[in-house]
Amino acid sequence: MKKLVVLCLVLLMVAGCSTAPKEVEDDKITIGIINWVTHPALDSAVEGMMEQVEAEFGDVEVEFILKNANEDESTAQLIVKDFVEQEVDLIYAVATPSLTAAFGGTRDSLTPIIFAAVTDAVAAGVVESNEMPNTNVSGVSDAAPIQSQLDLIKEILPELTKIGMLYNLSEINGKIQVDQATELALAMGIEVVAKGISQDSEIALAAQQLADTTDALYLITDNKIISSVATIIDKANDFGIPVFAAESGQMEAGLLASDSLSYFDMGKEAGSMITKVLIDEVDIKTLPVITEGATQLFVSEIVAESLGITLPDSVLQRAVIVD
């Protein structure tokens, strides 16, 4: 029988291993997990990975060491350092800042790293290409299908001309998504009004300014922004405009709709990649990054009614209703 051991430690120190998996001693493998911050999407990516690894590892005992950086870069670096000193077999990095800390902290040890919830690993400088990483890193991208999400917003709000977007100035994935959305929206005759923030304290004012000048807000897969969904929705409600998101974990906070990536499924895909590296001994340098994921549409009829928005039948027929 396989044993699943999860260590959720309060101490904020940890780190890595070697590109090729080391031989499993006593049928036991240790995986160090660094999560950037606690919120539903990232937590789901952790849970999905653990479930998949448990299902695929057979009789091999696996120990998970789970640590949270709490959005602090120095803490993330200490976590990785500790993982390396413990000689974990693999690091699972959730979100771009966790990944860059893990990559920077494993340059000497070359501990294999599988990531999830990272928009663009190439832009982050941790792989040479998605097709051939050629480093000690691979994983599952959470790049949002922005075109389909813009199509959804336009389908629900055909008269829309301006979309407001918030992003974190300190995370490259946010700027990448805003730039992509701006270009795609322009071809649809829609203007993207974007505001970058650096601190949580700036979010409320930025959301208020966007809500006052746009027809809807669209929230990308940006950790700092998603963690403040309730604040953003509160400001949008003051101006009677809807909020859409790339991830459905905060639907209950008052989102109108989300053509959502599944972070749990993303975690399961990452878990299968971990199996390939640690059990099947696939060279991680040749393991392609997974860049496409299926989405599921969620809508709230209650939010639509409160905003005086009539949801088209074309949307209702394919959506999961969340109220």
Beta strands, then each sheet from edge to edge (+ up, - down):
strand 1: 4-8
strand 2: 28-35
strand 3: 61-68
strand 4: 90-94
strand 5: 113-118
strand 6: 137-141
strand 7: 162-168
strand 8: 191-197
strand 9: 216-219
strand 10: 243-245
strand 11: 257-261
strand 12: 295-299
strand 13: 320-321
sheet 1: 1+ 3+ 2+ 4+ 5+ 6+
sheet 2: 8+ 7+ 9+ 10+ 11+ 12- 13-
end
